[in-house]
Amino acid sequence: MPIKPLVFVAMPFGKKRSDNVEIDFDQIYKKAIMPAASKCDVEIIRADEERTGGIIHRSMYERLLLAEVVIADLTMANPNVFYELGIRHCARPKSTILIFAANAKLPFDVSPLRAIPYLLEDGGNFSEESARDLQQNLEKKINDAKEESGMPDSPLFQLVQKFPGITLSHDATEAFRDRAKYIDGIRSDLEASRCVQPTTMALSEIQSIEAKIGDFNLAPTELLVDLMLSYRDVSSWDDMVRVADNFPANIKNIRTVQEQLALALNRRNKGNDRDKAIGILRKLIDTNGASPETCGILGRVYKDISTDSKKSGNMPEARAALDESIACYCQGFREDPRDYYPGINALTLLFHKGGDEAKKTFDKLYPLVKFAVGRRGGLASKDYWDLATVLELAILGRDWTMARKAADKLILISKSTFNLETTRNNFEILLHSLQDFKEDTKPLEMIISDLNKRIDELNGAGHKSEK
């Protein structure tokens, strides 16, 4: 049986906003790219950088160098995509197909390149007509690429006569194909396992997949990072720490892995776990600089220390940890005001702290965070964290009508106990604050109750959620 040509697709996953338009890249992939690949009788693999923190790893290089066809979506002007495009244009004279949303503007340096536009209607809707047009254009391009017809699409090959490109041996190509299929299959299994309910069954399936991966020293980077994040999605902190501790040094030292290890240590909270987590995160900031993610996780560690210290009656430590947490979240938001995650957490803790100074900072920060989440679509978004932030902002503003709408939508789309527990824990802080302020807490109590019911559903009947 002849080997089918391989098409590697580099594009975002899920829904993203570009120029205030929400684009569902999964729909573009499923409604146009996949049907075109099927008609052209090729195999197709899609890059998933989001589960690996944007790491450009060995398998990514292999796919860029060895896949017969590469389709790259340039709509979001993602730096990684352009880096990957540069690698591809150095390796192959032809068979790189560029696509972009016609509603978005391409960066100047690549605008002369031949790229296929696809049209989005008002609100970012990818209509059946647009899907059909893109599919037909892709079919022609893929078939041309298979036959290696037409002029070079790489600017380097166009400018430099007899540029050699990169040619690897037949054995390397065959090994790449086998490895690409293996990686794609395992990642699909992990994705499916995370959707299994209850989470106890999902955990069992993830552990079975880990056994299939085998020796971590031989496993691809993206599989190991995805495995760790899969354990996170089912709140299995012991497993997250265990697999990270067993990663090879080059993978263990990746920033994303270090951040997630710190997150797991904080949530597990055994022995000196939290001291370890703080040490990891402080070292990342000292070595690589602050980022919203690192500062956000560090803020969460101090927030949990503050909560536990308050419960044990150690009020000086509780106050100091609360101030440290607010400082970390504010620093994370300053690093990138487009990332609302540290901003919303800072607002909640400022509200909880109270006092004139905290209120002054709260009033300055609130509209900035509201603007940041509004740019992501607000209540119209289908992203969990977007909606959770809309809900939290509504609670902070005592807009209970908006809060109820956001809560209902959040519960409808929620699949991860980790996400829901994180949200609920924030709301319990707000509940205590409202009680201290002698305000009506019934609407928030109802929302927390509904979140707990959903957590119990995901955990399985009769299994109580983690408090």
PyMOL commands that set and color helices and strands:
alter all, ss='L'
color gray80, all
select helices_A, chain A and resi 25-39+50-52+58-66+79-91+108-110+122-124+128-147+155-159+170-194+199-213+221-233+237-245+249-252+255-268+273-288+292-312+315-335+340-353+356-374+378-380+384-396+400-413+417-436+442-459
alter helices_A, ss='H'
color red, helices_A
select strands_A, chain A and resi 6-10+15-18+21-24+43-46+69-73+96-101+115-118
alter strands_A, ss='S'
color yellow, strands_A
deselect
rebuild
show_as cartoon
